[in-house]
Amino acid sequence: MSFKILLAETRGFCAGVERAIAVVNKALEKFGAHQVYVLHEVVHNKHVVAELAERGAHFVESLDEIPDPESKVVIFSAHGVGLETIKKAQDLKLHIIDATCPLVSRIHAKMAKAAAAHKEVVIIGHEGHQEVLGTVGQFTGPADLVHVILSVDDVQKLELKTQNAIFATQTTLSIDETAKTVAALKAKYPFIEGPRNDDTCFATQHRQAAVKLLAQACDLVLVAGSANSSNSRRLSEVAEKEGTRSYLIDDYTCITKEMLEGVQTVGITAGASVPERIVTGIIDFLKTQGATSVEGIGPQPKHRQFPLPDNI
């Protein structure tokens, strides 16, 4: 069996992920191993988390898990947190470093303005996802004025209480599916304010556009990324919507012979929280399984860099 590999040129780390990882690494250097605690996974990738844990970072799901908090550093993940979490960290006298992606922080600012203006809010996103929880947690108005929806069906069930409303979206959603939800929302509630399209970040948009091209040229698309990574899952879904078989894999060890049966062209891409070495490992493994060539496809990535927080 022989096949060729097409590699999406736009793939892997985005600016927000690079910033969050840099924050943890710099905190470890500045404050020392075992003094640094990260609330939730700093980014949704098991390899990144494992590497940072090996360097001495502690990952916790609650601030209550941090012993002797007055002497410890807590880092908020790239997905952001709500105001109650910030207040609790302050009350515990933790040294707070915020690694929230600046594009997520921009949505947080919208929530604060909406609450101050007594507006009703619709958030389009995955209920329970860390980013959505953080965004909801930024709204200080009445709880019944915040609604989390995802699909066109959810729009049909939605009942707004006022005509003073805005919407915002999770940054890592499917561009195509979100467009349908936004269109249905605007059709039902023409008065609702919000972005022209959505708040999906540029990295998500570029990677989804690249995977469409990849899927159109391949028999199989392998997406490197962890199962809890929203943007990685969306890449695999986009490929399948193009009619191409796709699998979301953490690394090359997840690839089976059954996946590769009968393929002539295998496409590879990676979610925004995936280190390039994982992609290299997949390519090297596929070469042992019959891959004869590797070619890039799609536009070159557009690089962007976010400054680190001032207090690190």
BELTA-V328113 format. One record per pair of residues at least 12 apart in sequence whose ideal C-beta (glycine too) atoms are under 10 Angstrom apart, sorted by the first residue. I is the first residue (numbers start at 1). J is the second residue. Records with the same first field share a line. If there is no record, write none. Layout:
BEGIN
I=J ; J
END
This chain:
BEGIN
1=257 ; 260 ; 261 ; 262 ; 263 ; 264 ; 289 ; 290 ; 291
2=263 ; 264 ; 289 ; 290 ; 291 ; 292 ; 293
3=218 ; 219 ; 220 ; 260 ; 262 ; 263 ; 264 ; 265 ; 266 ; 286 ; 289 ; 290 ; 291 ; 292 ; 293
4=218 ; 263 ; 264 ; 265 ; 266 ; 286 ; 290 ; 291 ; 292 ; 293 ; 294 ; 295
5=218 ; 222 ; 265 ; 266 ; 267 ; 268 ; 282 ; 283 ; 286 ; 287 ; 291 ; 292 ; 293 ; 294 ; 295 ; 296 ; 297
6=213 ; 214 ; 215 ; 217 ; 218 ; 221 ; 265 ; 266 ; 267 ; 268 ; 269 ; 293 ; 294 ; 295 ; 296 ; 297 ; 298
7=214 ; 266 ; 267 ; 268 ; 269 ; 270 ; 279 ; 282 ; 283 ; 294 ; 295 ; 296 ; 297 ; 298
8=206 ; 207 ; 209 ; 210 ; 211 ; 212 ; 213 ; 214 ; 215 ; 221 ; 223 ; 235 ; 267 ; 268 ; 269 ; 270 ; 279 ; 296 ; 297 ; 298 ; 299 ; 301
9=206 ; 210 ; 213 ; 214 ; 269 ; 296 ; 297 ; 298 ; 299 ; 300 ; 301
10=203 ; 205 ; 206 ; 207 ; 208 ; 209 ; 210 ; 211 ; 213 ; 214 ; 269 ; 270 ; 296 ; 297 ; 298 ; 299 ; 300 ; 301 ; 302
11=206 ; 207 ; 210 ; 211 ; 214 ; 223 ; 224 ; 235 ; 268 ; 269 ; 270 ; 271 ; 272 ; 274 ; 276 ; 279 ; 296 ; 298 ; 301
12=203 ; 207 ; 224 ; 225 ; 269 ; 270 ; 271 ; 272 ; 273 ; 274 ; 275 ; 276 ; 277 ; 278 ; 279 ; 301
13=43 ; 45 ; 48 ; 203 ; 270 ; 271 ; 272 ; 273 ; 274 ; 275 ; 276 ; 301 ; 303
14=43 ; 78 ; 101 ; 103 ; 171 ; 172 ; 201 ; 202 ; 203 ; 204 ; 206 ; 207 ; 231 ; 271 ; 272 ; 273 ; 301 ; 303 ; 304 ; 306
15=101 ; 102 ; 103 ; 201 ; 202 ; 203 ; 272 ; 302 ; 303 ; 304 ; 305 ; 306
16=43 ; 78 ; 79 ; 99 ; 100 ; 101 ; 102 ; 103 ; 104 ; 105 ; 171 ; 201 ; 203 ; 272 ; 273 ; 304 ; 306
17=42 ; 43 ; 44 ; 45 ; 48 ; 78 ; 99 ; 101 ; 203 ; 231 ; 271 ; 272 ; 273 ; 274 ; 275
18=43 ; 78 ; 272 ; 273 ; 303 ; 304 ; 305 ; 306
19=43 ; 78 ; 99 ; 100 ; 101 ; 102 ; 305 ; 306 ; 307 ; 308 ; 309
20=38 ; 41 ; 42 ; 43 ; 48 ; 52 ; 75 ; 76 ; 77 ; 78 ; 79 ; 98 ; 99 ; 100 ; 101 ; 273 ; 306 ; 308
21=42 ; 43 ; 45 ; 48 ; 51 ; 52 ; 78 ; 99 ; 273 ; 275
22=99 ; 305 ; 306 ; 308 ; 312
23=36 ; 38 ; 42 ; 75 ; 76 ; 77 ; 78 ; 97 ; 98 ; 99 ; 100 ; 308 ; 309 ; 312
24=36 ; 38 ; 42 ; 43 ; 48 ; 49 ; 51 ; 52 ; 53 ; 55 ; 56 ; 57 ; 59 ; 73 ; 75 ; 77 ; 97 ; 99 ; 312
25=51 ; 52 ; 55 ; 57
26=97 ; 308 ; 309 ; 312
27=52 ; 56 ; 57 ; 73 ; 74 ; 75 ; 95 ; 97 ; 99 ; 309 ; 312
28=52 ; 55 ; 56 ; 57 ; 73 ; 75
29=55 ; 312
30=73 ; 97 ; 312
31=56 ; 71 ; 72 ; 73 ; 95 ; 97 ; 312
32=56 ; 73
33=54 ; 55 ; 56 ; 57 ; 58
34=56 ; 57 ; 58 ; 72
35=56 ; 57 ; 58 ; 68 ; 71 ; 72 ; 73 ; 95
36=52 ; 55 ; 56 ; 57 ; 58 ; 72 ; 73 ; 74 ; 75 ; 95 ; 97
37=57 ; 58 ; 59 ; 60 ; 63 ; 65 ; 66 ; 67 ; 69 ; 72 ; 73 ; 74 ; 75 ; 94 ; 95
38=52 ; 53 ; 57 ; 58 ; 59 ; 60 ; 73 ; 74 ; 75 ; 76 ; 77 ; 97 ; 99
39=59 ; 60 ; 61 ; 62 ; 63 ; 65 ; 66 ; 74 ; 75 ; 76 ; 77 ; 79 ; 81 ; 85 ; 89 ; 94 ; 96 ; 99 ; 130
40=59 ; 60 ; 61 ; 62 ; 75 ; 76 ; 77 ; 78 ; 79 ; 80 ; 81 ; 85 ; 130 ; 133 ; 134
41=59 ; 61 ; 77 ; 78 ; 79 ; 130 ; 226 ; 228 ; 229 ; 273
42=57 ; 59 ; 75 ; 76 ; 77 ; 78 ; 79 ; 99 ; 273
43=77 ; 78 ; 79 ; 99 ; 101 ; 226 ; 229 ; 271 ; 272 ; 273 ; 274
44=77 ; 78 ; 79 ; 129 ; 130 ; 131 ; 172 ; 225 ; 226 ; 227 ; 228 ; 229 ; 230 ; 231 ; 232 ; 233 ; 271 ; 272 ; 273 ; 274
45=224 ; 225 ; 226 ; 228 ; 229 ; 232 ; 250 ; 270 ; 271 ; 272 ; 273 ; 274 ; 275 ; 278
46=225 ; 226 ; 227 ; 228 ; 229 ; 250 ; 251 ; 273
47=224 ; 226 ; 250 ; 251 ; 273 ; 274 ; 275 ; 277 ; 278 ; 281
48=226 ; 273 ; 274 ; 275 ; 278
49=226 ; 273
51=275 ; 277
52=75
57=73 ; 75
58=72 ; 73 ; 74
59=75 ; 77
60=74
62=85 ; 88
63=81 ; 85 ; 88 ; 89 ; 91 ; 92 ; 94
64=88 ; 92
66=89 ; 92 ; 94
69=88 ; 89 ; 91 ; 92 ; 93 ; 94 ; 95
70=92 ; 93 ; 94 ; 95
71=93 ; 94 ; 95
72=92 ; 93 ; 94 ; 95
73=94 ; 95 ; 96 ; 97 ; 311 ; 312
74=88 ; 89 ; 92 ; 94 ; 95 ; 96 ; 97 ; 98
75=94 ; 95 ; 96 ; 97 ; 98 ; 99 ; 100 ; 309 ; 312
76=89 ; 96 ; 97 ; 98 ; 99 ; 100 ; 134 ; 309
77=98 ; 99 ; 100 ; 101 ; 104 ; 130 ; 131 ; 134
78=98 ; 99 ; 100 ; 101 ; 102 ; 103 ; 104 ; 130 ; 131 ; 171 ; 272 ; 273
79=99 ; 100 ; 101 ; 104 ; 129 ; 130 ; 131 ; 132 ; 133 ; 134 ; 135 ; 170 ; 171 ; 172 ; 230
80=98 ; 99 ; 100 ; 101 ; 104 ; 105 ; 107 ; 108 ; 130 ; 131 ; 132 ; 133 ; 134 ; 135 ; 137 ; 138 ; 171
81=96 ; 98 ; 100 ; 108 ; 130 ; 131 ; 133 ; 134 ; 135 ; 137 ; 138
82=108 ; 111 ; 133 ; 134 ; 135 ; 136 ; 137 ; 138 ; 139 ; 140
83=108 ; 111 ; 112 ; 115 ; 134 ; 137 ; 138 ; 139 ; 140
84=137 ; 138 ; 140
85=133 ; 134 ; 137
86=98 ; 134 ; 137 ; 138
95=311 ; 312
96=309 ; 311
97=308 ; 309 ; 310 ; 311 ; 312
98=309 ; 310 ; 311 ; 312
99=308 ; 309 ; 312
100=131 ; 134 ; 309
101=131 ; 171 ; 172 ; 201 ; 203 ; 272 ; 306
102=201 ; 306 ; 307
103=171 ; 199 ; 200 ; 201 ; 202 ; 203 ; 204 ; 304 ; 306
104=130 ; 131 ; 134 ; 135 ; 138 ; 170 ; 171 ; 172 ; 199 ; 201
105=134 ; 138 ; 306
106=168 ; 171 ; 199 ; 201
107=123 ; 125 ; 131 ; 134 ; 135 ; 138 ; 168 ; 169 ; 170 ; 171 ; 195 ; 199 ; 201
108=134 ; 135 ; 137 ; 138 ; 139 ; 168
109=138
110=123 ; 135 ; 138 ; 139 ; 166 ; 167 ; 168 ; 193 ; 194 ; 195 ; 199
111=123 ; 134 ; 135 ; 136 ; 137 ; 138 ; 139 ; 140 ; 141 ; 146 ; 166 ; 168
112=138 ; 139 ; 140
113=166
114=138 ; 139 ; 140 ; 141 ; 145 ; 146 ; 164 ; 165 ; 166 ; 167 ; 168 ; 193
115=138 ; 139 ; 140 ; 141 ; 142 ; 145 ; 146
116=140 ; 141
117=141 ; 164 ; 166
118=141 ; 142 ; 145 ; 162 ; 164
119=139 ; 141 ; 145 ; 162 ; 164 ; 165 ; 166 ; 192 ; 193
120=139 ; 141 ; 142 ; 144 ; 145 ; 146 ; 147 ; 160 ; 161 ; 162 ; 163 ; 164 ; 165 ; 166 ; 167 ; 189 ; 192
121=135 ; 136 ; 138 ; 139 ; 141 ; 145 ; 146 ; 147 ; 148 ; 160 ; 165 ; 166 ; 167 ; 168 ; 192 ; 194
122=145 ; 146 ; 147 ; 148 ; 149 ; 154 ; 155 ; 158 ; 160 ; 165 ; 166 ; 167 ; 168 ; 169 ; 181 ; 182 ; 185 ; 189 ; 192 ; 194
123=135 ; 136 ; 139 ; 146 ; 147 ; 148 ; 149 ; 150 ; 166 ; 167 ; 168 ; 169 ; 170 ; 199
124=147 ; 148 ; 149 ; 150 ; 151 ; 154 ; 155 ; 167 ; 168 ; 169 ; 170 ; 173 ; 177 ; 178 ; 181 ; 182 ; 185 ; 194 ; 198 ; 199 ; 200
125=148 ; 149 ; 150 ; 168 ; 169 ; 170 ; 171 ; 172 ; 173 ; 178 ; 199 ; 230
126=148 ; 150 ; 170 ; 172 ; 173 ; 230 ; 233
127=148 ; 149 ; 150 ; 154
128=148
129=148 ; 170 ; 172 ; 173 ; 228 ; 230
130=228 ; 230
131=170 ; 171 ; 172 ; 230
132=148 ; 150 ; 169 ; 170 ; 230
133=148
135=148 ; 168 ; 169 ; 170 ; 171 ; 199
136=148
142=161
144=161
145=160 ; 161 ; 162 ; 164 ; 165
147=159 ; 160 ; 161 ; 165 ; 167
148=170
149=167 ; 169 ; 181 ; 184 ; 185
150=169 ; 170 ; 173 ; 174 ; 177 ; 178 ; 181
151=177 ; 178 ; 180 ; 181 ; 184
152=177 ; 180 ; 181 ; 182 ; 183 ; 184 ; 185 ; 187 ; 188
153=181 ; 184
154=181 ; 184 ; 185
155=180 ; 181 ; 182 ; 183 ; 184 ; 185 ; 186 ; 187 ; 188 ; 189
156=184 ; 188
158=184 ; 185 ; 188 ; 189
159=188
160=185 ; 188 ; 189 ; 191 ; 192
162=191
163=189 ; 190 ; 191 ; 192
164=191 ; 192 ; 193
165=185 ; 189 ; 191 ; 192 ; 193 ; 194
166=192 ; 193 ; 194 ; 195
167=181 ; 182 ; 185 ; 186 ; 189 ; 192 ; 193 ; 194 ; 195 ; 198 ; 199
168=193 ; 194 ; 195 ; 198 ; 199
169=181 ; 182 ; 194 ; 195 ; 197 ; 198 ; 199 ; 200
170=198 ; 199 ; 200 ; 201 ; 204 ; 230 ; 231
171=198 ; 199 ; 200 ; 201 ; 202 ; 203 ; 204 ; 205 ; 230 ; 231 ; 272
172=200 ; 201 ; 203 ; 204 ; 207 ; 208 ; 229 ; 230 ; 231 ; 232 ; 233 ; 234 ; 235 ; 271 ; 272 ; 273
173=198 ; 199 ; 200 ; 201 ; 204 ; 208 ; 230 ; 231 ; 234
174=200 ; 204 ; 208 ; 230 ; 231 ; 233 ; 234 ; 235 ; 237 ; 238 ; 241
175=197 ; 198 ; 200 ; 204 ; 205 ; 208 ; 209 ; 212 ; 234 ; 238
176=208 ; 212 ; 234 ; 237 ; 238 ; 241
177=234 ; 237 ; 238 ; 241
178=197 ; 198 ; 199 ; 200 ; 204 ; 234
179=197 ; 198 ; 200
181=198
182=194 ; 195 ; 196 ; 197 ; 198
183=197
200=231 ; 234
201=231 ; 272 ; 304
202=302 ; 304
203=231 ; 271 ; 272 ; 301 ; 302 ; 304
204=230 ; 231 ; 234 ; 235 ; 271 ; 272
206=272 ; 298 ; 299 ; 301 ; 302
207=223 ; 231 ; 232 ; 234 ; 235 ; 238 ; 269 ; 270 ; 271 ; 272 ; 298 ; 301
208=231 ; 234 ; 235 ; 237 ; 238 ; 239 ; 269
209=238 ; 298 ; 299
210=235 ; 238 ; 267 ; 269 ; 297 ; 298 ; 299 ; 301
211=223 ; 234 ; 235 ; 236 ; 237 ; 238 ; 239 ; 242 ; 244 ; 246 ; 267 ; 269 ; 270 ; 298
212=235 ; 238 ; 239 ; 241 ; 242 ; 244 ; 298
213=242 ; 267 ; 269 ; 297 ; 298 ; 299
214=235 ; 238 ; 239 ; 242 ; 244 ; 246 ; 265 ; 266 ; 267 ; 268 ; 269 ; 297 ; 298
215=235 ; 236 ; 238 ; 239 ; 240 ; 241 ; 242 ; 243 ; 244 ; 245 ; 246 ; 267 ; 269
216=239 ; 242 ; 243 ; 244 ; 267 ; 297
217=242 ; 244 ; 265 ; 267 ; 295 ; 297 ; 298
218=239 ; 242 ; 244 ; 245 ; 246 ; 263 ; 264 ; 265 ; 266 ; 267 ; 268 ; 297
219=244 ; 245 ; 260 ; 262 ; 263 ; 264 ; 265 ; 266 ; 267
220=239 ; 244 ; 245 ; 246 ; 247 ; 259 ; 260 ; 261 ; 262 ; 263 ; 264 ; 265 ; 266 ; 267 ; 268
221=235 ; 236 ; 238 ; 239 ; 240 ; 242 ; 244 ; 245 ; 246 ; 247 ; 248 ; 265 ; 266 ; 267 ; 268 ; 269
222=236 ; 239 ; 245 ; 246 ; 247 ; 248 ; 249 ; 252 ; 254 ; 255 ; 259 ; 260 ; 266 ; 267 ; 268 ; 269 ; 270 ; 279 ; 282 ; 286
223=235 ; 236 ; 237 ; 238 ; 239 ; 246 ; 247 ; 248 ; 249 ; 267 ; 268 ; 269 ; 270 ; 271 ; 274
224=248 ; 249 ; 250 ; 251 ; 252 ; 254 ; 268 ; 269 ; 270 ; 271 ; 273 ; 274 ; 275 ; 276 ; 278 ; 279 ; 281 ; 282
225=248 ; 249 ; 250 ; 251 ; 269 ; 270 ; 271 ; 272 ; 273 ; 274 ; 278
226=248 ; 249 ; 250 ; 251 ; 271 ; 273 ; 274
227=248 ; 249 ; 250
228=273
229=248 ; 250 ; 271 ; 272 ; 273 ; 274
230=271 ; 272 ; 273
231=271 ; 272 ; 273 ; 274
232=248 ; 249 ; 250 ; 269 ; 270 ; 271 ; 272 ; 273 ; 274
233=248 ; 271
234=248 ; 271
235=248 ; 269 ; 270 ; 271 ; 272
236=248 ; 249 ; 269 ; 271
238=269
239=267 ; 269
244=265 ; 267
245=259 ; 263
246=267 ; 269
247=259
248=271
249=268 ; 270 ; 278 ; 282
250=274 ; 278
251=274 ; 275 ; 277 ; 278 ; 279 ; 281 ; 282 ; 285
252=278 ; 279 ; 280 ; 281 ; 282 ; 283 ; 284 ; 285 ; 286 ; 288 ; 289
253=281 ; 282 ; 285
254=282
255=282 ; 285 ; 286 ; 289
257=289
259=289
260=286 ; 289 ; 290 ; 291
263=289 ; 290 ; 291
265=291 ; 293 ; 295
266=282 ; 283 ; 286 ; 289 ; 290 ; 291 ; 294
267=297
268=282 ; 283 ; 286 ; 291 ; 294 ; 297
269=297 ; 298
270=282
END
